[in-house]
Amino acid sequence: MRKIVMAIAALGVVLACAVGVFADDAYIGCTGDPVARIVISVDPVHYGDLAAKQYIHDDHDVSYGYKGWATVYVVNDTDTPWSDFHFSLFQVVAPFGATFKDASMGGQNPVYQLNGVTKSVTWTITDGPSLDLVFNSFVQIGDMAMFKIYTDNMPNGTKFGLSMYPTSNYVPEPSSVLALSTTLTGFVGMVVRRKR
């Protein structure tokens, strides 16, 4: 009987991972212990484009008071550096009342690490269910970023969703553009000179 129960529990974990479900505290792109609130292993979400990815949070454990961290690990596999990262909460089951909260709202401020080093970040929370993080340095191609964001689902304690995606406003620095144009001008000059 115990083996059957363990097999059913293991199947539940596999199915939860397949559909992007997370529990209190939330761990996306990593495995964590919600009781000890520590990350056990990291298997980051890889972004090959800037499209949003969605995850479902089954917020049903009253021992955590319907509040907690979402720890997210991602890797930039796109062809451009990221300037910011966006999160939004959405309704899965009515009623919906999940929000993001920083320290000024009775929650916790977001945490951002780039390749394992804590970095400064600015953020904006809009109407509670939207959180925008703006980096002070770009997440370069191939970099791994970790975000910890705080959610509060006190009014309802029901299942809700988390959507997340990066954006880029990267513009090559003028010195890089100047170096490239100088190199191309020199190359064209050499070709013209050889033809004479």
N, C-alpha and C positions, 0 to 999 in steps of 0.2 A: 504493500500500500504506500509506504514511504517513497519508493522509487517512482510510483505513478505520480504522486504529488510533486516530486522534484522535477520529473519530466514535464509536467504541465506548467510548472513555474518557469522552467528553462524556455519552453515554447513561448510563453508570454513575454519573456525578455526579448527573444528573437523577433517576435511580431512587433513589439514596441519599437525596437530599433529600426525595423523595416519601414514603418510609417512615420518615423520622426517624432515619437512620443517621448516626453520627458516628465520627471516627477520632482517633488520638492527635494531639496533645491534642484534646479535644473542644470543638466550637464549636456552640452552640445559640442560634438567634436572631441569629447573626452569621456572617461568613465569616472564617476565620483561616488563618494560615500556621503549620502545626505545627512546621516546622523553626525558623523565626525566633521562634515562639511570640508572635505579635502578631495583633491583630484588624485585619482589612483593611476590612470594612464591617459595618454593623449593620442588621439587619432583624428586630426583636424579635418574640418570640412574644407574641401578644395573648391575655390571659385575660379572656373575657367572663363566666366563672363560676369557681367554686372547684374544678372537676373536675380530676383528675390528667391530665397528658399524659405519654406514654411515648416514649422514644427508645432505639435499639439502638446499642451501642458494640462495634465489631469490633476488639478489642484483639489485634492480631496482629503489630505491629511491634516486634521485639526490641530495636531500637536505642534505644527509649525505656524499656526495662526494665519494660514493662507498668505504668508509673506515669505519672501526669500530671494536669493541670488540666482541668476542664470549665468553660468560660466560657459563661455563660448570660445572655441579655438578655431581659427580659420587660416588658410594659406592663400596668398595672392598668386593664382596661376593665370591671371589675365595678361594682356600685353601692355598694361599701363599701370603706373603707381596709383594707389588710392589716396584720396584726400580726406574722405570721411566714410562713416559707416552708419546705417540707419536701421532702427528697430521699430516695429509697430505691433501692437496687440490687437487681436481680432476675436470676434465672437464665434464660438463653436457650439455652445449650449447656452440658452437663455436661463436666467438673466445674466447680463455681462456687466462687470464692474472693475475689471483688472486695469491697473494703472502703473506707470513708472513713478518712482519717488526718489528724489535725492535728499541730502541731509536737510535742506531748507524746508522740505515737505514732511519730515519725520521718517525718511527712509535712509538710504546710504548713497554716497556719491559713486558714479561709475569708476571702474578701474580699467586701465589700458596698459598692456605690456606688448612690446615689440621685440620678437626674438628673445623672450625671457627677461627683458629689461623694462621696468616700470617707466612709463613716459607720461608727460602731462597731456591732458586732453580737455577740450571745452565741450560743453553739451547744452542742448536745448530740449526741454520737455514741452510738448505741445498738446494741450487738452488731455494730459494724462496718458493716453495710449500711444503716443509717438515720442521717440527718443532719437535725437541726432547727435552723433559724436563727430567732432571735427579735430583732426590730428594737427599737432604742431610740427610734425615731420611726416613725410609720406610713408605709406606701407609700400615698399618697393616690390617689384616682381620677384617672387620666390620667398618673400618674408612671411613669417608666421606671426599672427596677432592673437592676443587673448583679451577678451572683454568680460568684465563682471558687471552686470546690470541688475538693479534691484526692482522687484515687482511687488505690488500689493494687491491682493484679491480679497480683502477683508469683507466687502459688502456681500459677496455671493459665494465664494469658495467653490466655483464651478469650473469646468473644463474651458480653457481658452487657448488661442493660438498666438504664436510669435512668428512674425515675418521679418527677415533681415536681408540686407543687401549693401554692397559697397558702391561708392561713386568716385569719380575722378574729375578734378579740375586741373590736372597736371598740364603745365605749359613748359616746354624746355627752356632752361635759363638762357638769357641772351648770349652768354659767352660760348655755350655749346652751339647755338645757331651760327654765331660769328665764325667759330672754328670750322664748322661744316661748310659754310659758304666760301671761306678762304681756301679750303682744300679743293672744293669743286672748281673755283676760279683758276687756281693753279693748274689743275688737271686739264681743264679746257685750254688754257694757254699753252701747255706742253703739246697737246694734240695739234693745235693750229700751227705752232712753230715747226713741228715735224713735217707737216704737209707742205711747207714752203720750201 
